[in-house]
Amino acid sequence: MSGSAYSSVMKPQRKWEKFPGETSFYCDGRVITAKKTKVFKLTVFLITVASALFFAFDMVYVAQNLSIAVPFAGGFLFLAVLACLFRTATMDPGILPRAQDAEAEMNENENRDGTQPMANGYIPPIHSKPVQVKGQAMSAKYCLTCKMYRPPRCSHCSICNNCVDQFDHHCPWVGNCVGRRNYRYFYLFLVTLSLYCAFVMAFSAYHVVALSKEKNNTFGKALLKTPARYPLVMFWFLPFC
């Protein structure tokens, strides 16, 4: 037997390799993203283009007339925003694996056990069962798609078609669900993006005000005559997304 054939026989198939959800896997399953990533690409485009204009025009003026340390601070915030964004977008948010065939059959039998059939013979499924969590009585809901009882605070995402632990929401701007495992990085992304937006708007406005004083123009005329208006307008748009 050849080496390739031996490895294909001996290597077990992992769950992500036959995963039925709307999720894409890369790097041997270590990188996870939703299949619908158009809005995420738009997010990266807006941040990158606005930052390029900001550093090409405003930061050059600020470094020459204010301090060379300001561009380094802006670069640090820019890298922090991208790092938190890509970390949120490419990690497992807390996807619960679906039930295997034997487990799904057992859950279906347990789900319909004792349930009275309807007039047409159909046995309606039971959507929840009582469970004990840290001594407290709670209800575990049954997911008809994943064929399992999901734990409390777990919900099924209709976009990714997965059950996600401590599901918060599906954010199209990061191209992923926000759940138990990536919530902290999503929060850090919002914090760093807010700080970076404030940073860009403050120094873009400083650039425009300085030019208006130098050329004896009004703030509006200076804004129209300088490239600073592009990152300023784009970063006014980002926080409302």
N, C-alpha and C positions, 0 to 999 in steps of 0.2 A: 504493500500500500504506500502511495506517495505521501510526502509530507503535507501537501495542501489538502489531500483527501482525508488524511488522518486528523488534521486540525479541524476540518469541517465536521467530522463525525464526533470528535471529543468535545468541541466547544459548545456549551449549551446556549440556546437562544434566550437572550435577555428580554425582559418584559417590554422595554422601550422599542425593541426591534419589530415587534408586532402590535404596537400600541394603536388602538383604534381612534383615539381622540384627535382633535384638530391642533396638533402640536408637532413641531419640527425639532429633531434632535441632531446635534453635531458633536464632533470630538468624542466619539464613543459614548454618547449619552450624557456627557458632562455639561453641554450647553443646550439649553431648552428655550425655545421661543414659540410664540403663536404663529400659525401659518399666515395670518393676516397682519402684515407689518408695514403697510403703505403709510399709515399715519406716523408710525415710529420713525420711518425714514424721513418723513417731513420734519419731525422734531429735530433730528440730527442735522438736517439741512438748514433749518432756521437758526439753530444755535451756532453752527459752524460759519455760515455766511455772515451773520450779524457780527460775530466775534472777529472774523477776518477784516471786515470794514472798520470795526472799532480799533483794532490794533494797527491797521495800516494808516489810519488818518489821525484819530484822536490821541492814541497813546504816544505817537511820535511827537506831537505838539506838547503833551503833558510831560514827557521825559525831558524835553529840551527847556521847558519853561517852569516846571514845578519840581519834580523829583524823579530820578531814575528808578526808585523803589516802587513807584506806582504800577508800571507795566509788569513787574515781577509778581506783585500782589494780584493783578488781574489775570495773569497766566496761571497762577495757582488756583484761583477760583474757577477758571475755565476748565482746567484738568479735573478738578474735583467734581464739577457738574457732569462731565462726560463719564468719569469713573462710576459715579453713583447711578447714572442713567443706564449704562451698559451692564452694570451689576444687577440692577433691577430687572432689566429686559432679558437677560440670558441665564438666569438661575431658576431652579425649581421653586415655584411659589408655595408648594405644599400639596402637590398632586397626589391623591390617594390611588393606588393601583386598583384596577377593576378586578372583580371576582373572577377566578378561573372557572372553567366549565363545571367542575364538580362542586365548587363552593357556590356558584350561581344556582345550580340545581337544588342544592340543600337549602339555600335561602328562599328560593321560590316555593319549595315544599313547605318550609316553616311559615312562609308568608301567607300561604293559602290554607294552612292547617286549621280546621274548624270553621272555616268561612263558608257560609251557605251559598250555594250556586244560585244564579239568577234564573229567570224563566227560560232563557235561551241556552242554559247550561254553562254560561260564562261565570267563572269564579273571580270576583273582583279582588285585587290585591289589597293587603293591609299596608297602609303608608307609614306606619310608625309602630314602635314597641317601647315599653318602659325599660329604662336602664338606670343603674346607680352610678353616679360620678361623684367620688369623694363624699359618699354618704348622703348625697342629695338625689332625689328622684327626678329624672329627666326623660326626655323622649328622643329616641333615635329614629330619624326618618329613613325610609327605604327609598333608594334611588332606582328607578325603573331602568335607567340607562346603564348604570354601572353594576346593577344586580347585587347591591350590598346595602347594609344599614350603615349610614354615615354618622360619625360622631357629632356631638353638639357643636354649633358654630361652623359646621362644614356645609357648603352649598355647592350646587352644580352650576358651573359656568356654561351658559348657552353658546358662547362664542368659541371657547376652547373645547367644549364638550367633555369637561373633566370635573370630577369632584375635588375641590380644593379645601384643605384644612384652614379654618379661621379665615374664610373667604371674605374679603372686604369689597372689592369690585374689580372689574376688568378695565384696565386703563389703556385705551388705544394709543395714547401718546408715548407710552413705554413699550407697547406691543406685547403685553403680558398681563396675567392676573396678578393681583396684589393679595398675598395671603400670609400665612404664618412665617415662611422662611425668608421672604424678601420685603416684608413690610418696613423693617428698619432702614433698608437701603432706599426704598421709595420715599420714606420720610426725609432721609438725608438729601435725596435728590431735590425735593421741594425746598428744603432749607437753603441748600447751596445755590439753587437756581434763583431763589428770591434775593439772596445776598448779591449774586452776580448781576441780576437785573438792576438792582439799586446802584451797584458799583458803575455799571455801564452808563446808566442814565445820568448819574451824578457827574461823571467826568466828561460825558458828551455835552451836557449842559454847560459845564465849566469851559469847555473849548469854544462853544458858541458864544457865551457871554464875553470871553476874552477877545474873540474876534470882533464882536460888536463894539467893544470899547476901543479896540485898536483902529478900526475903520470908521468909527463914529456912525455906525448903523444901528438900527433897532434890532432887538432880539429876533424878531420874525424875519427880517431881511438877511441877517447873518445865518439863520437856520436854513434858509433857502439857498444860500450861496456856498454852503460847506457840505462835504460828504458826511458829516456827523449826523445829519438828519436821518440817514438810512438805519444805522444801528439803533438810534434813539426811537424811531417809530417801530422797528421790529421788536425791541425789548419792551415797549409799551404793550405790544400785542401778546407776547408770550405769557405773562401772568394770568391773562384772562382765558387762556386755553384750558 
